Amino acid sequence: MTVISDQEIADFSADFNTNSKNQVASRAARRSGLLEASFNDRVSERLNHVFSTELDVDGVTDQKHSGRCWEFATLNVLRHYFGKQNKVKDFTFSQAYNFFWDKIERANAFYNAMIRLADKPLNDREVQSWLAFAGEDGGLWSMAINLVKKYGVVPSYAMPESFNSNNTTGLIDSLARKERKDAIALRKLVSEGSSQDELEKAKKHFLNEVYRMVSVALGEPPKKFDLEYRDDDKKYHLERDLTPREFVQKYFKDFKFDDYVVLSNCPNHEFNKLYHMPLYDNVDGGDQIKFLNVPIEYLAQAAVAQLKSGDAVIFGNDVLKQMERKTGYLDTELYQTDKLFGVDTKMSKADRLATGEGFATHDMTLVGVDEDHGHIRKWKVENSWGDKYGHKGFYEMSQPWFEDYVYDVVVRKEFLTDEQVKLAEGPAIDLKPWDNIG
């Protein structure tokens, strides 16, 4: 192992000052910041607001300061469906309602895992993965659907947003701290030879406390509500005393939840394999969280086909890479920092995933695509960051950005190949909690 010598520092400085462009770049970067100094405004030439296929959707939603994009994206798909079926574009569902039940169900899954893994040391990698995941508010489409299947949905007015649903840091920090302390208690009970009944009694006590915490933070969810709205033709509708489950059973009876498959593109794992992520199984007794890993072109083909059928497409992505909120541009050439620095940081998608540089950080919804004789030019994206960003809350995404930074799409089986359908319905490979599959 060698240290950096004074001579090497002098060489570095001399090399930097050899090219006068470095000083120009430094002055621009110091004055306006690296991203602004490297911003490529020419991307606007291809990211306009015109699309060859475009769904008729109303305004966007706003998740505020929370990690609930997965619930917003899922409920956006459901509200578009409800709106189309009932001719009411501006109807919205309560994200707070499903968020409430996610906290309860995820605590239950956590406690079950702590009991199951109690014979492993506290520093075991799997145990540490569960402890790190405690209280989290991020998630995935399949997790949201598990909640909808078990608890239904309610209109946004039946359980409106509150400070703590819009700003989840305080709640998830409190839940994480409590669940980790409870984990120690459960592990101790197991080590003392407690019976299954004693463990279940302790878990029920902890869950009761979690329920109290979430109820204080969000309010208790409604058990019944009146469905009331005026449709696009100004016709008034009222249906009294619906339960959240009855609402789904009646108004989504033709929405085949089990027909949807998550196609992933994670080239650090073998293609044409179905993977299962046990860490994300948020509802015990619910559906497992699975992904069918395929080349990127299949994600694009299936997404286009579903959009042309008239339905939106949820997709997981790394939204913080090569994105500007103000314009809503998502383009691989947006910030040219490599040219500013005079370096090459380009990595393959597989290498980014393998090193932790790549990761799905957000869920959004595809609501349009622009094609030219089968060639995809760009996509229209519905975000959940309010209408002050992008084009009234909608973003424009280039096809190269899709290929680099999209990790999964949620599509119906009819848009898969026969072989992919067979794989999606077959056995899955269990992943370790630390495996990065986007």
C-alpha positions, 0 to 999 in steps of 0.5 A: 500500500502506498501513500500519495506523495507531494510530487504526485499532488504537484503532478495532478495540479500541473495536469489540471492547469495544462488545459485552460478549459478546466478553469472555465469549467470550474468557474461555471460549476462554482458559480451555478452548481455542477448540474446547472453548469452541465445542463443540456437544453437541447434535449427539449428538441425531442422531449416535447408534449406531443404523443402518438398514443396518449391516455385521457387522464386528469390531474396528477396526485402529490405524495408530498414528503413520503415514500409512498410512490408505489401506493400512489402509482397503483391507486392511479392505475385503479382511479383511471380504471374507475374513471373510465368505467364510471365516466368520472375523471377526477375521482381519487382514492385515499393513499392514507387508507392503504398506507395505514394497513401497510404499517400494520401488515408490515409490522406483522411480517417483521415480527414473524421474521424475527421469530423465525430467525431468532436462532441466528446471531443478531449480526447475521446478514438476513437478520440485519436486512430485516432490521434495516427494513423495519418501519420503511414506507417504500414498496412495490405494486404487488405489495399495494395489490396485496393490501387492496385485495385484503382491505379494499380501497376508499375514496380520498374524502373518506380518509384524507391526507394528514400531516403524518401521511404527507410527512412520514419521517416521524412515523416510520422512525418511531415504528422502526425504533419500536419494532427493533426493540420488540425484535430483541424481546421476541428473540429473548422469548425464543431463547428462553424456550417460550411456547408458540402460544406465548410468542403469539401473545407477545406478538399480538401485544406488540401489534396492538401497540403498533395499531395504536401508534398508526391510529394516533398518527393517521387516524383510524380507517373508516369501516364504511363510507358513502360513495358520492360523486358527480360524473363527467355528464354532471349526473349525481351518484350516491351509494350508502354504507359501502365497506372498503372491500365491498367497493372493490368487489363491486366496482373492480369485479372485472379488474383481474388483479392476478392477470398482472405480471411484473417484468423486470430488467436487471441484467446482473441476474439471469434473464428468463427467470422468475424471482421472489423477494421474501423481504417484500412479502408485506402481507402474510397469506398474501401473494408473493412479491415476484419479478420475471426478469427479461431483456429490456425490449420486452418491457418496452413492447409490453408497455406500448401494447398495454397503453394502446389497449387504453390502460396505464402502466406502472414502472419502477425506475431510478428517477434521481438520475438524469432528471430535472423537476422543473422541466420534467425531462428524463434523458440520458444526455440531460446533465453532461457532467462527464464532459464538464469533468473530462472523465468517463463514468459510463457503466453498464446497467448490470455493473450499476446494479452490481455495485449499488450505483443502480437502484429503483428509487421511485414508481411512476405511471406511463400514460402515453408513448410517441412512436414513429413506424414502431420506433419509440421516440419518448414516453409520457409519464404521470408522476405523483409530485404535484402539478408544479413540476414538469408539464403540469405534473407530467414528465417526458422520458426518452427511450434511452432513459427508459433503457438505462434507468427503468427496472420494471413494468407492470403489465397484463399477461396478454402482452407477454410471450407464451413462454413468458406466461409459462415462466410467470406462472411457474416456480420462483427463485428465492432471492436473498434480502441483499440481492439488488434486482432493482 
